[in-house]
Amino acid sequence: MSKLFKFIKKHFLTRKFLTFGIIGVMNTGIDTLVYYLMYWPLDSGAFLSKSAAFITASIFSYFANVIFTFKPKTRSAMQFSIVMVVFGLRWLISASLAWLFDYGFINWLNIDFETNKVLSIIPSLLASALLIPIAYFALDWVFKKTDVKKAGEDL
């Protein structure tokens, strides 16, 4: 148990992870708002709504995490592209989990999203929450690998 607590303390009870978490909450809020506004009032369908929400939230998340969390010395199109690939993979996993949760809510718990539309965001939120630690470690790795020091800086 002691090793588990040390791992949690070292990786998750840090200012960096808490900052990542706050940005993640904001990111999830943006994603949820865009999804909900496109899905119900605009009747855009789940795929288009989730895609627009994902793109909007991912761009916000990249810049917020660059400025406040990972603080790389340099930024590049390559770094941005790799982060978007990580976000894309996360989106595929998250969308699959959301679909499974959605299926469970409708078929096993008999929840009717048509009568209570706000509940329709819960599967998406659960799926996103499960991937927070994985996203953190993946992005930390990407920013470390793509943060090239400028010529003349001390190594």
Secondary structure as UniProt FT lines:
FT   HELIX           2..11
FT   HELIX           15..39
FT   TURN            40..41
FT   HELIX           46..64
FT   HELIX           65..70
FT   HELIX           77..107
FT   TURN            113..115
FT   HELIX           117..121
FT   HELIX           122..130
FT   HELIX           132..146
FT   TURN            151..152
//
